[in-house]
Amino acid sequence: MADKKPAKSNALQREVTVTPELADITGEGPLTRASVTSKVWDYIKKHDLQAADDKRQIEPDDKLGKVIGKERISMFKMTAAISKHIK
């Protein structure tokens, strides 16, 4: 039998702490980074926050705006904005 290597630490599966503003969207932890992203996308889709003319653009409501800012933002930049609310 081949020796199994220990699993590498996967940053997406590590538990994180979220700020109260982000917890309003994702719920209280403990959460993994991957589940935070998934829950934010669930919130965006549930509240129809993707721009009608370009689904890659997010138009935040007041609650999401507390996390990523009030202006329309690219989904690619949104991840960086959310990471400021993760410890």
Short mmCIF file of the C-alpha atoms (twelve columns), coordinates in Angstrom:
data_MODEL
# 
_entry.id   MODEL 
# 
loop_
_atom_site.group_PDB 
_atom_site.id 
_atom_site.type_symbol 
_atom_site.label_atom_id 
_atom_site.label_alt_id 
_atom_site.label_comp_id 
_atom_site.label_asym_id 
_atom_site.label_seq_id 
_atom_site.Cartn_x 
_atom_site.Cartn_y 
_atom_site.Cartn_z 
_atom_site.pdbx_PDB_model_num 
ATOM 1  C CA . MET A 1  0.000   0.000  0.000   1 
ATOM 2  C CA . ALA A 2  1.185   3.484  -0.778  1 
ATOM 3  C CA . ASP A 3  1.640   5.827  2.142   1 
ATOM 4  C CA . LYS A 4  -1.015  8.500  2.263   1 
ATOM 5  C CA . LYS A 5  0.272   12.034 2.552   1 
ATOM 6  C CA . PRO A 6  -1.418  14.208 5.139   1 
ATOM 7  C CA . ALA A 7  -4.043  16.445 3.623   1 
ATOM 8  C CA . LYS A 8  -2.859  19.946 2.874   1 
ATOM 9  C CA . SER A 9  -4.503  22.718 4.801   1 
ATOM 10 C CA . ASN A 10 -7.200  24.132 2.565   1 
ATOM 11 C CA . ALA A 11 -7.891  27.811 3.272   1 
ATOM 12 C CA . LEU A 12 -11.464 27.459 2.008   1 
ATOM 13 C CA . GLN A 13 -12.230 24.770 4.601   1 
ATOM 14 C CA . ARG A 14 -10.674 26.556 7.589   1 
ATOM 15 C CA . GLU A 15 -13.186 27.957 10.069  1 
ATOM 16 C CA . VAL A 16 -13.357 31.740 10.205  1 
ATOM 17 C CA . THR A 17 -14.999 34.406 12.319  1 
ATOM 18 C CA . VAL A 18 -17.208 36.972 10.604  1 
ATOM 19 C CA . THR A 19 -18.056 40.541 11.606  1 
ATOM 20 C CA . PRO A 20 -21.569 41.280 12.887  1 
ATOM 21 C CA . GLU A 21 -22.415 42.987 9.560   1 
ATOM 22 C CA . LEU A 22 -21.495 39.872 7.590   1 
ATOM 23 C CA . ALA A 23 -23.188 37.619 10.151  1 
ATOM 24 C CA . ASP A 24 -26.476 39.426 9.326   1 
ATOM 25 C CA . ILE A 25 -26.172 37.814 5.881   1 
ATOM 26 C CA . THR A 26 -24.439 34.505 6.591   1 
ATOM 27 C CA . GLY A 27 -25.653 33.715 10.073  1 
ATOM 28 C CA . GLU A 28 -23.444 33.110 13.085  1 
ATOM 29 C CA . GLY A 29 -20.437 30.823 12.840  1 
ATOM 30 C CA . PRO A 30 -18.520 28.763 12.965  1 
ATOM 31 C CA . LEU A 31 -18.305 28.978 9.183   1 
ATOM 32 C CA . THR A 32 -15.723 28.024 6.606   1 
ATOM 33 C CA . ARG A 33 -14.561 30.579 4.064   1 
ATOM 34 C CA . ALA A 34 -16.293 28.505 1.367   1 
ATOM 35 C CA . SER A 35 -19.607 28.512 3.251   1 
ATOM 36 C CA . VAL A 36 -19.378 32.294 3.756   1 
ATOM 37 C CA . THR A 37 -19.052 32.775 -0.010  1 
ATOM 38 C CA . SER A 38 -21.903 30.352 -0.656  1 
ATOM 39 C CA . LYS A 39 -24.209 32.074 1.841   1 
ATOM 40 C CA . VAL A 40 -23.440 35.516 0.410   1 
ATOM 41 C CA . TRP A 41 -24.344 34.236 -3.078  1 
ATOM 42 C CA . ASP A 42 -27.547 32.693 -1.698  1 
ATOM 43 C CA . TYR A 43 -28.435 36.111 -0.245  1 
ATOM 44 C CA . ILE A 44 -27.642 37.883 -3.542  1 
ATOM 45 C CA . LYS A 45 -29.825 35.496 -5.528  1 
ATOM 46 C CA . LYS A 46 -32.680 35.475 -2.988  1 
ATOM 47 C CA . HIS A 47 -32.852 39.286 -3.028  1 
ATOM 48 C CA . ASP A 48 -32.245 39.619 -6.793  1 
ATOM 49 C CA . LEU A 49 -29.139 41.787 -6.385  1 
ATOM 50 C CA . GLN A 50 -27.431 40.874 -9.656  1 
ATOM 51 C CA . ALA A 51 -27.676 43.666 -12.240 1 
ATOM 52 C CA . ALA A 52 -30.205 42.920 -14.975 1 
ATOM 53 C CA . ASP A 53 -27.851 44.122 -17.723 1 
ATOM 54 C CA . ASP A 54 -24.768 42.228 -16.456 1 
ATOM 55 C CA . LYS A 55 -25.123 39.336 -13.987 1 
ATOM 56 C CA . ARG A 56 -21.437 39.737 -13.021 1 
ATOM 57 C CA . GLN A 57 -22.319 43.051 -11.352 1 
ATOM 58 C CA . ILE A 58 -23.828 43.163 -7.875  1 
ATOM 59 C CA . GLU A 59 -26.130 45.994 -6.818  1 
ATOM 60 C CA . PRO A 60 -26.085 45.801 -3.003  1 
ATOM 61 C CA . ASP A 61 -29.080 46.515 -0.834  1 
ATOM 62 C CA . ASP A 62 -28.615 48.253 2.540   1 
ATOM 63 C CA . LYS A 63 -27.655 45.067 4.417   1 
ATOM 64 C CA . LEU A 64 -25.094 43.865 1.848   1 
ATOM 65 C CA . GLY A 65 -23.897 47.452 1.385   1 
ATOM 66 C CA . LYS A 66 -22.632 47.437 4.986   1 
ATOM 67 C CA . VAL A 67 -20.219 44.669 3.924   1 
ATOM 68 C CA . ILE A 68 -19.193 45.472 0.340   1 
ATOM 69 C CA . GLY A 69 -20.098 49.153 0.009   1 
ATOM 70 C CA . LYS A 70 -23.150 50.849 -1.457  1 
ATOM 71 C CA . GLU A 71 -21.901 51.118 -5.042  1 
ATOM 72 C CA . ARG A 72 -22.392 48.555 -7.801  1 
ATOM 73 C CA . ILE A 73 -19.459 46.120 -7.681  1 
ATOM 74 C CA . SER A 74 -18.056 43.342 -9.834  1 
ATOM 75 C CA . MET A 75 -18.483 39.855 -8.389  1 
ATOM 76 C CA . PHE A 76 -14.708 39.482 -8.674  1 
ATOM 77 C CA . LYS A 77 -14.067 42.535 -6.465  1 
ATOM 78 C CA . MET A 78 -16.850 41.512 -4.098  1 
ATOM 79 C CA . THR A 79 -14.756 38.631 -2.735  1 
ATOM 80 C CA . ALA A 80 -11.993 41.039 -1.709  1 
ATOM 81 C CA . ALA A 81 -14.534 43.330 -0.029  1 
ATOM 82 C CA . ILE A 82 -16.015 40.418 1.913   1 
ATOM 83 C CA . SER A 83 -12.588 39.232 3.067   1 
ATOM 84 C CA . LYS A 84 -12.252 42.435 5.102   1 
ATOM 85 C CA . HIS A 85 -15.102 41.082 7.261   1 
ATOM 86 C CA . ILE A 86 -13.493 37.678 7.858   1 
ATOM 87 C CA . LYS A 87 -10.943 36.867 10.553  1 
# 
